[in-house]
Structures are given as C-alpha cells and as structure tokens.
Amino acid sequence: MPAERLQKYLSRAGVASRRAGEEMIKAGRVMVNGQVVRELGVKIDPEKDLVKVDGRRVRPEALVTVMLHKPYGYLSTTKDPQGRRVVTDLLGEGGPRLYPVGRLDYDATGLLLLTNDGELAQRLTHPRYQVPRTYRVTVAGEVSRETLGRLARGAEVAGRVVPAEVQVRKREAEKTVLEITVWEGRYHLVKRLLSQVGHPVLKLKRIAYGPLRLGRLPRGGHRFLTPVEAAALQTGAGRP
C-alpha cells in the first residue's frame, strides 16, 4: 500500500474529517511510532506505522460498500431524534459502521448505497463527477412529446437548468410511468423537475446508481458489492 497523508489516514479510521484531523495534528494529539507529529503533510505507511490519537491506537476499517433496497417509510440517515426508522436499521448488528451515500426521500424506494469510504461517497454525490442516477417514476397526467423534449433540453430548478434523459415506460389512466436519469442528487431534484413541467410525482423508485442496477434485490434487503461492481463504481466516480 502506498504512503498516505496522516490526516487522510485519520479520516479513513473514522477519527475525524480531514480538516479536523489537521487540527488534531497541529494540537499535538497525534503520535506516529511513539513520536508526536505536529506538521501537516507528513505521510505514513498504513501497513507498518503505529498511529495513536490521545494515546489510543487508531486503525481504519476495511472499506466496504453495500447496496440496499430501501423500502417506503425509512429515513436515509443513521439516526433520527424523533425515533423514526432509519435505513441502517435494516443492516442488522455487528457489521462495520456504514453511512448512506446521498438520500432517498422518506416516501421513495429503491437503490441506496451505504459505505464507510468517505472519499468515494463524496465523489458519488458531488455534481462535478456527473454520476448518473436513474429512477422509475409514476407521475400525474399524460406526458407529451413536447414535455419530454423540454426535460431533455433542461428544466429550470432553483435558478439552474438541469437536463434529464427521459423515456416513457407505460401510459395508464391519468398517469404516466417514466424512466428518468439525472446527473446530480440535489434535494428533491426529480420531484422538482417534474413538478416544474406540470406532472407531480406520485411514486418514485431509484433503479440505478452509476454502473449499478437494483435488479432483483428484495425490498428491505441488502448485499455487499461484488469486486467487479466495486471496481466499476470507483471508475464511474472518477477514482483510479
């Protein structure tokens, strides 16, 4: 394993964010092989060097990413002050500490990723990396070709034009089922886009994130990514 900046190592170990880790280093709270380190930019060998914070050894957990089929009625967070159900309740006890990558609304279902890889999570959610998200959406009303064209060109949301790739999957009485792909994950983005063109969302399910598809994973179920999936996700997030 290549040398790694000390503050990144602390972040991977779940001790603190990189910025908070820098403050710990400057405050003299971090030791490497028995020596206090106060300078930023110091690199360590994660395989060999012994790192302690406030006298206690710290080691990163193995990096893990899980795919979860989020059911209706769960919050995409790790805890809720009001005691509502959260997605990590579905993972069971005894595993690594995992955190949701972005969000799915309380009333939305589908593919949600959870990971302890902070850098991967940041790349997957930041608009800069243009990671696609695909949703199966039921909307009110019959969606016209003109509306599909408007969505493809980009509808305005909060002062920004947001393009979307949209296909009609099914037409029902006073409803249309769409498959819509967007390249960022802003708050209520898909709902706001479709409301903007006059078609409020009735049901929303995420079926793909980057190269990953939900497939037949049962609702409420979860599984670890395969090595091939994990590698494809890293590549899709622009991480060599």
C-alpha positions as CSV (number, residue, x, y, z in Angstrom):
1,M,0.0,0.0,0.0
2,P,1.4,3.4,-0.9
3,A,2.3,6.1,1.6
4,E,-0.7,8.1,2.8
5,R,-1.1,11.6,4.4
6,L,-1.7,11.3,8.1
7,Q,-4.9,13.4,8.1
8,K,-6.4,11.1,5.4
9,Y,-5.5,8.1,7.5
10,L,-7.3,9.6,10.4
11,S,-10.3,10.3,8.3
12,R,-10.4,6.7,7.0
13,A,-10.1,5.5,10.6
14,G,-13.3,7.4,11.4
15,V,-11.5,9.6,13.9
16,A,-12.4,12.9,12.3
17,S,-12.7,14.7,9.0
18,R,-9.5,15.6,7.2
19,R,-9.8,19.2,8.3
20,A,-10.5,18.2,12.0
21,G,-7.6,15.7,11.7
22,E,-5.3,18.6,10.7
23,E,-6.3,20.5,13.8
24,M,-5.6,17.4,16.0
25,I,-2.1,17.1,14.4
26,K,-1.3,20.8,15.0
27,A,-2.5,20.4,18.6
28,G,0.0,17.6,19.2
29,R,-2.7,15.0,19.8
30,V,-1.4,12.5,17.2
31,M,1.7,10.2,17.6
32,V,3.3,8.1,14.9
33,N,5.6,5.3,16.1
34,G,5.8,6.9,19.6
35,Q,6.7,10.4,18.3
36,V,4.3,13.4,18.4
37,V,3.6,14.8,14.9
38,R,2.7,18.5,14.6
39,E,3.5,19.1,11.0
40,L,0.9,18.8,8.2
41,G,1.8,16.9,5.1
42,V,3.5,14.0,6.9
43,K,3.0,10.7,5.2
44,I,2.9,7.3,6.8
45,D,2.9,3.6,5.7
46,P,-0.6,2.4,6.7
47,E,0.7,-1.2,6.8
48,K,3.6,-0.6,9.2
49,D,3.3,2.6,11.1
50,L,1.6,2.8,14.6
51,V,-0.7,5.8,14.9
52,K,-2.2,6.9,18.2
53,V,-4.7,9.8,18.9
54,D,-4.7,10.9,22.6
55,G,-2.8,7.8,23.5
56,R,-5.1,5.3,21.8
57,R,-4.3,3.4,18.7
58,V,-6.4,4.0,15.6
59,R,-6.8,1.8,12.6
60,P,-9.1,2.2,9.6
61,E,-11.8,-0.4,9.0
62,A,-11.8,-2.2,5.7
63,L,-13.6,-0.1,3.1
64,V,-17.0,-1.6,2.4
65,T,-19.9,-0.6,0.2
66,V,-23.4,-2.1,0.4
67,M,-26.4,-1.9,-1.9
68,L,-29.7,-1.7,-0.1
69,H,-33.2,-1.8,-1.5
70,K,-34.8,1.0,0.6
71,P,-38.4,0.4,1.5
72,Y,-41.1,3.1,2.0
73,G,-41.0,4.8,5.4
74,Y,-37.3,4.8,6.2
75,L,-35.1,7.9,6.6
76,S,-31.8,7.9,4.7
77,T,-29.7,8.6,7.8
78,T,-28.1,6.8,10.7
79,K,-30.3,8.1,13.5
80,D,-33.4,10.3,14.0
81,P,-34.2,12.4,17.0
82,Q,-37.9,11.6,16.6
83,G,-37.3,7.9,16.7
84,R,-38.4,7.2,13.2
85,R,-37.0,4.2,11.3
86,V,-33.6,4.7,9.5
87,V,-32.0,2.7,6.8
88,T,-29.2,1.4,8.9
89,D,-31.8,-0.4,11.0
90,L,-32.1,-2.8,8.0
91,L,-28.4,-3.8,8.1
92,G,-28.5,-5.7,11.4
93,E,-25.9,-5.7,14.2
94,G,-22.2,-6.4,14.2
95,G,-21.1,-5.1,10.8
96,P,-18.9,-2.1,10.0
97,R,-20.3,1.5,10.5
98,L,-21.8,2.5,7.2
99,Y,-23.3,5.8,6.1
100,P,-25.8,6.5,3.3
101,V,-24.5,7.9,0.1
102,G,-26.8,10.8,-0.6
103,R,-30.5,10.4,0.2
104,L,-33.7,8.8,-0.9
105,D,-36.9,10.6,0.4
106,Y,-38.9,9.0,3.2
107,D,-41.6,8.1,0.7
108,A,-39.2,6.9,-2.0
109,T,-37.9,3.4,-2.5
110,G,-35.1,1.7,-4.4
111,L,-31.3,1.6,-4.7
112,L,-29.4,3.2,-1.8
113,L,-25.6,2.8,-1.3
114,L,-24.1,2.8,2.1
115,T,-20.3,2.9,2.7
116,N,-17.5,3.7,5.1
117,D,-15.4,5.1,2.3
118,G,-15.8,8.9,2.7
119,E,-13.9,9.8,-0.4
120,L,-16.0,7.5,-2.6
121,A,-19.2,8.9,-1.1
122,Q,-18.0,12.4,-1.8
123,R,-17.3,11.6,-5.4
124,L,-20.5,9.8,-5.9
125,T,-22.6,12.8,-4.6
126,H,-20.6,15.8,-5.9
127,P,-22.1,17.3,-9.1
128,R,-18.6,17.7,-10.5
129,Y,-18.3,13.9,-11.1
130,Q,-21.6,13.6,-13.0
131,V,-22.5,10.2,-11.7
132,P,-25.9,9.2,-13.2
133,R,-28.9,8.2,-11.1
134,T,-31.9,6.5,-12.8
135,Y,-35.4,6.4,-11.4
136,R,-38.7,4.7,-12.3
137,V,-41.3,7.4,-11.6
138,T,-45.1,7.5,-11.8
139,V,-46.4,11.0,-12.5
140,A,-49.9,12.5,-12.7
141,G,-51.2,13.2,-16.2
142,E,-50.2,12.2,-19.7
143,V,-46.6,13.3,-20.6
144,S,-46.4,14.8,-24.1
145,R,-43.5,14.6,-26.5
146,E,-43.1,18.4,-26.1
147,T,-42.6,17.9,-22.4
148,L,-40.1,15.1,-22.9
149,G,-38.2,17.4,-25.2
150,R,-38.3,20.2,-22.6
151,L,-36.9,17.9,-20.0
152,A,-34.1,16.7,-22.3
153,R,-33.1,20.3,-23.0
154,G,-33.3,21.1,-19.3
155,A,-35.9,22.5,-17.0
156,E,-35.0,25.2,-14.5
157,V,-34.7,24.3,-10.8
158,A,-33.6,26.9,-8.3
159,G,-32.1,29.1,-10.9
160,R,-30.2,26.3,-12.7
161,V,-31.1,24.5,-15.9
162,V,-31.0,20.7,-15.2
163,P,-31.1,18.3,-18.2
164,A,-32.6,14.9,-17.8
165,E,-32.8,11.8,-20.0
166,V,-36.5,10.6,-20.0
167,Q,-38.3,7.6,-21.5
168,V,-41.9,6.7,-21.3
169,R,-42.3,3.1,-19.9
170,K,-46.1,2.9,-19.5
171,R,-49.2,5.0,-20.0
172,E,-52.1,4.5,-17.6
173,A,-55.4,6.3,-17.0
174,E,-54.4,9.8,-16.0
175,K,-50.8,8.6,-15.1
176,T,-47.5,8.0,-16.9
177,V,-44.6,5.8,-15.8
178,L,-41.3,7.3,-16.8
179,E,-37.6,6.3,-16.5
180,I,-35.6,9.4,-15.8
181,T,-31.8,9.8,-15.5
182,V,-30.2,12.8,-13.9
183,W,-26.5,13.5,-13.2
184,E,-26.7,15.1,-9.7
185,G,-28.5,14.5,-6.5
186,R,-29.9,17.8,-5.2
187,Y,-32.7,17.8,-2.7
188,H,-36.0,16.6,-4.3
189,L,-34.4,17.1,-7.7
190,V,-36.6,14.7,-9.7
191,K,-39.8,15.8,-7.9
192,R,-39.0,19.4,-8.6
193,L,-38.1,18.8,-12.2
194,L,-41.3,17.0,-13.0
195,S,-43.4,19.5,-10.9
196,Q,-41.8,22.3,-13.0
197,V,-43.3,20.8,-16.2
198,G,-46.7,20.1,-14.6
199,H,-46.5,16.5,-13.7
200,P,-46.3,15.9,-9.9
201,V,-44.6,12.7,-8.8
202,L,-46.9,10.0,-7.3
203,K,-44.3,7.3,-6.9
204,L,-40.5,7.3,-7.1
205,K,-38.0,4.4,-7.1
206,R,-34.3,4.6,-7.9
207,I,-33.3,1.6,-10.1
208,A,-29.7,2.5,-10.9
209,Y,-26.8,4.5,-9.5
210,G,-23.7,4.9,-11.7
211,P,-23.0,1.4,-13.2
212,L,-25.0,-0.4,-10.6
213,R,-28.6,-1.6,-11.0
214,L,-31.0,-2.7,-8.3
215,G,-32.0,-5.8,-10.2
216,R,-33.9,-8.4,-8.1
217,L,-32.7,-7.4,-4.7
218,P,-35.8,-7.7,-2.5
219,R,-37.2,-4.7,-0.8
220,G,-35.6,-4.2,2.6
221,G,-32.7,-6.5,1.6
222,H,-29.0,-5.6,1.2
223,R,-25.8,-7.1,-0.1
224,F,-22.1,-6.3,-0.4
225,L,-20.9,-5.2,-3.9
226,T,-19.0,-7.8,-5.9
227,P,-15.4,-6.9,-6.7
228,V,-16.4,-6.2,-10.3
229,E,-19.2,-3.9,-9.1
230,A,-16.9,-2.1,-6.6
231,A,-14.3,-1.5,-9.3
232,A,-16.9,-0.2,-11.8
233,L,-18.3,2.1,-9.1
234,Q,-14.8,3.5,-8.4
235,T,-14.2,4.1,-12.1
236,G,-17.6,5.7,-12.5
237,A,-16.8,8.1,-9.7
238,G,-13.6,9.1,-11.4
239,R,-11.4,7.4,-8.9
240,P,-8.5,5.5,-10.4
